[in-house]
Amino acid sequence: MSSALRLSIIAVLVLAITALGLIALNLSTPKATATTEVAQPVAKVVGYYVAARPLPRGTLARDEDFAVRSVQAEQVPADAILETPDAKASLAGSLVRKFVEAGNAITLQDIVRPQDRGFLASVLAPDSRAISIRVDEESGVSGLIRPGDQVDVLLTQVFEKADPARRALTETVLRNVRIIAIDQEIAQGGRGVAAAMGKPAQTVSLELTPEQVQRITVAKQLGKLSLSVRAAVDKRDSPDAGVMSSCDVSPELARQNALAGQTTAVVLYSGGEAKQFTVRKQVTGVGNASVNCDGQDVARQAAVVSAGGSGNSAEKR
């Protein structure tokens, strides 16, 4: 055998042995298992509105009457109102159509929202009317009133030419009436746009009977109207407090009025001749006397009249 052939055979054997070694190594090495992690879908959580307290039928709801409950999307009750900025804005001031238990989901079948058609007519009680009155920061209770509040309406009149004791008069013209709107925010239970910007309310709409509408229409022409907020639990009508005048408020004005009323006219007939005298009453302790707005001393009074020569207590007019 030639040397060239021998070298070729050796080269082939070396290559064969190398190939077999590589095959054996490959077979002895465990193959890595390729694993592909599949991302698990994250459960979507959404919020929906529930009643924070029992809501009777006819309630003008406020922000605090609602709460948000967060659950997975598939657990949201049917027709429940989902939590969104628009939904939150529309819920405040909604009229509750039927009784809603605390914790129950709020649906569109449960409420009438301010933007819904016919909302104002739904808010009004049967045989009632809505009328607006102008108010300012003072007469409107500094913007603290909200739709659904019960108020009394007071009328204040000032008579420039009247007796000082009777120049200013205040009386209650309407009692225990319901506010249904402030400015153009119809029955918004939350703070209106004007209040949020720090501006006082300009108009307040009241729920009244037809007779009360006529009464308040006349009152608006007579003087200034003011609102007095009633307690939430005070639903009864209080007795008429009457008219409050200037001297009812100011004891000093009442005292001056009493002093001004301490004279009277007396006519004496003597020998067919009539003589008229202005007589001053002698009042004991008038400085500390308790007087009323008619100029009458509630304490003891004594009038001394002299018709003849005693000119100290009588003056001829």
C-alpha positions in Angstrom: 0.0 0.0 0.0 1.4 3.3 -1.0 2.0 6.1 1.5 -0.5 8.5 -0.1 -3.3 5.9 0.1 -2.4 5.3 3.7 -2.6 9.0 4.5 -6.0 9.4 2.9 -7.4 6.4 4.9 -6.1 8.0 8.1 -7.7 11.4 7.3 -11.0 9.7 6.5 -10.9 7.8 9.8 -10.1 11.0 11.8 -13.0 12.9 10.2 -15.4 10.0 10.9 -14.3 9.8 14.5 -14.8 13.6 14.9 -18.2 13.4 13.4 -19.2 10.5 15.6 -18.0 12.4 18.7 -20.0 15.4 17.8 -23.1 13.3 17.2 -22.6 11.6 20.6 -22.1 14.9 22.3 -25.2 16.3 20.8 -27.2 13.3 21.9 -26.0 13.4 25.4 -26.8 17.1 26.0 -30.4 17.7 27.1 -32.3 20.1 24.9 -33.4 23.3 26.5 -37.2 23.5 26.6 -38.4 26.7 25.0 -41.1 28.3 27.2 -43.2 31.2 26.1 -44.9 33.0 28.9 -48.4 34.0 28.1 -49.5 37.3 29.7 -52.6 36.8 31.8 -55.2 39.5 31.1 -55.6 42.0 34.0 -59.1 42.2 35.3 -60.6 45.6 34.6 -62.0 47.5 37.7 -64.7 50.0 37.2 -66.7 52.2 39.6 -70.5 52.7 39.7 -72.7 54.9 41.9 -74.7 53.6 44.8 -77.0 55.4 47.3 -75.0 56.5 50.3 -78.1 56.6 52.4 -81.8 55.8 52.0 -83.2 58.1 49.3 -87.0 58.7 49.6 -89.1 59.4 46.5 -89.1 63.1 45.6 -85.6 63.8 47.1 -83.5 66.4 45.4 -80.2 64.5 45.7 -76.9 66.1 46.6 -73.3 65.0 46.1 -73.1 63.5 49.5 -76.2 61.2 48.7 -74.0 59.1 46.4 -71.0 56.9 46.8 -68.8 55.0 44.4 -68.3 51.2 44.6 -65.4 49.7 42.6 -65.8 46.1 41.2 -64.6 44.1 38.3 -66.3 45.0 35.1 -68.4 41.8 34.9 -69.8 42.4 38.4 -71.4 45.8 37.6 -75.2 45.6 38.1 -77.3 46.0 34.9 -78.1 49.7 34.1 -76.0 51.0 36.9 -74.5 54.5 36.3 -70.8 54.2 35.9 -68.4 56.7 37.5 -67.4 59.4 35.0 -66.9 63.1 35.3 -70.1 63.8 33.3 -72.1 61.3 35.4 -71.0 63.0 38.6 -71.9 66.4 37.4 -75.4 65.3 36.3 -76.3 63.3 39.5 -76.1 66.3 41.8 -79.6 67.8 42.0 -81.3 64.8 40.4 -84.9 64.0 41.5 -85.4 60.6 43.0 -88.3 58.9 41.2 -88.7 56.0 43.7 -87.3 54.9 47.0 -83.7 53.7 46.8 -82.2 51.6 49.6 -78.8 52.6 51.0 -76.1 50.7 49.1 -78.3 50.0 46.0 -77.0 50.8 42.6 -78.3 54.1 41.0 -79.9 53.6 37.6 -81.4 56.0 35.1 -84.8 54.5 36.1 -84.3 55.7 39.7 -83.7 59.4 39.0 -84.5 62.3 36.7 -81.4 64.4 36.0 -81.5 68.2 35.6 -80.7 68.0 31.9 -83.5 65.5 31.2 -86.5 66.8 29.4 -89.4 67.7 31.7 -87.1 67.8 34.8 -88.5 71.0 36.3 -92.1 69.8 35.9 -91.2 66.6 37.6 -89.6 68.4 40.6 -92.8 70.5 41.2 -95.4 69.0 43.5 -98.9 68.6 42.2 -100.8 71.9 41.8 -97.6 73.9 42.6 -95.8 76.6 40.6 -92.2 77.9 40.3 -91.3 81.5 40.6 -87.9 83.3 41.0 -86.9 86.1 43.2 -83.8 88.2 43.1 -81.4 88.0 46.0 -78.0 89.3 46.9 -75.2 88.0 49.1 -76.9 89.2 52.2 -80.5 88.4 51.5 -79.5 85.1 49.9 -77.8 83.8 53.1 -74.3 84.3 51.6 -74.7 81.6 49.0 -75.1 78.9 51.7 -78.6 77.9 50.6 -79.0 75.0 48.2 -81.9 73.5 46.3 -84.0 71.3 48.5 -83.7 73.7 51.5 -86.8 74.9 53.2 -86.9 78.7 53.8 -89.1 81.5 55.1 -89.4 84.7 52.9 -89.3 88.0 54.8 -90.4 91.4 53.4 -88.7 94.6 54.6 -90.2 98.0 53.8 -88.8 101.4 54.5 -91.2 104.4 54.6 -89.3 107.6 54.2 -92.2 109.9 55.3 -93.5 107.7 58.1 -93.0 108.2 61.8 -89.4 107.2 62.7 -90.7 104.5 65.0 -92.6 102.9 62.1 -90.2 103.8 59.3 -88.8 100.3 58.8 -91.1 97.2 59.0 -90.3 93.5 58.5 -92.8 90.7 58.2 -92.8 87.1 57.1 -94.8 86.7 53.9 -94.1 83.0 53.2 -93.2 80.1 55.5 -91.7 76.7 54.9 -91.3 76.9 51.1 -88.9 74.8 49.1 -86.0 76.0 47.0 -85.9 74.2 43.7 -83.3 76.2 41.8 -80.5 78.7 42.3 -79.6 81.0 39.3 -79.7 78.8 36.2 -78.5 75.7 38.0 -81.8 74.0 38.1 -82.0 72.1 41.4 -78.3 71.5 41.5 -77.6 69.8 44.8 -74.0 70.7 44.7 -72.5 74.1 44.5 -73.5 76.0 41.4 -71.1 77.6 39.0 -71.5 81.0 40.5 -70.9 79.7 44.0 -67.8 77.8 42.9 -66.4 81.0 41.4 -67.0 82.9 44.7 -70.0 84.8 43.3 -73.2 85.1 45.3 -76.5 83.8 43.8 -78.6 86.3 42.0 -81.9 84.5 41.7 -83.6 81.8 43.7 -86.6 79.8 42.4 -89.2 78.7 44.9 -91.9 76.0 44.8 -95.2 77.8 45.6 -99.0 77.3 45.5 -100.8 79.6 43.0 -101.9 81.8 45.9 -98.4 82.1 47.2 -97.2 83.1 43.7 -99.6 86.0 43.7 -98.5 87.0 47.3 -94.8 86.9 46.4 -95.4 88.8 43.2 -96.9 91.7 45.1 -94.3 91.5 47.8 -91.5 91.9 45.3 -93.0 95.4 44.4 -93.3 96.5 48.0 -89.7 96.2 49.3 -86.7 93.9 49.8 -87.1 90.2 50.1 -84.8 88.1 52.3 -84.5 84.4 52.9 -84.4 82.6 56.3 -83.2 79.0 56.2 -85.2 76.6 58.3 -83.8 73.6 60.2 -83.9 70.3 58.2 -86.1 68.7 60.8 -88.4 71.7 61.1 -91.3 71.0 58.8 -94.1 72.5 60.9 -95.5 76.0 60.3 -94.7 78.3 63.2 -97.3 80.8 64.4 -97.3 84.3 62.8 -94.7 86.4 64.6 -96.4 89.6 63.5 -94.8 92.7 62.2 -91.4 93.9 63.5 -91.0 97.7 63.3 -88.2 100.1 64.0 -89.1 100.7 67.7 -89.5 97.0 68.3 -85.8 96.6 67.5 -84.5 99.8 69.1 -85.5 100.5 72.7 -84.1 104.1 72.4 -86.4 104.8 69.4 -89.3 103.4 71.4 -88.5 105.6 74.3 -88.3 108.7 72.1 -91.6 107.7 70.5 -93.1 107.5 74.0 -91.8 110.9 74.9 -93.2 112.4 71.7 -96.6 111.0 72.6 -96.8 112.6 76.1 -99.0 115.4 74.8 -102.7 115.6 74.0 -105.3 118.1 73.1 -108.0 119.1 75.6 -111.0 121.3 74.8 -112.7 123.1 77.7 -116.1 124.7 77.4 -116.8 127.7 79.8 -119.7 130.1 79.5 -120.4 129.0 76.0 -116.8 129.6 74.9 -114.6 126.7 73.9 -110.9 126.8 74.7 -108.3 124.3 73.5 -105.2 123.4 75.5 -102.3 121.2 74.8 -101.7 119.1 77.9 -98.5 117.3 78.8 -98.8 114.0 80.6 -96.7 113.6 83.7 -95.0 110.2 83.5 -93.3 108.6 86.4 -89.8 107.3 85.6 -90.1 107.8 81.9 -86.4 107.5 81.4 -86.5 103.8 82.5 -90.1 103.1 81.6 -91.0 100.2 79.3 -92.9 101.6 76.3 -94.4 100.1 73.2 -94.5 101.2 69.6 -97.8 103.1 70.2 -96.0 105.5 72.5 -97.7 104.1 75.6 -95.9 103.6 78.9 -96.3 100.1 80.2 -95.5 101.4 83.7 -97.8 103.7 85.7 -98.9 107.0 84.0 -100.6 110.0 85.5 -102.0 112.9 83.6 -102.4 116.2 85.4 -104.7 118.7 83.7 -105.2 122.3 84.9 -107.9 124.4 83.4 -107.7 127.7 85.2 -105.0 129.7 86.8 -102.5 127.0 87.0 -100.5 127.5 83.8 -97.6 125.2 84.8 -99.2 122.0 83.5 -101.3 123.4 80.7 -100.3 125.6 77.8 -102.8 127.4 75.6 -102.4 126.7 71.9 
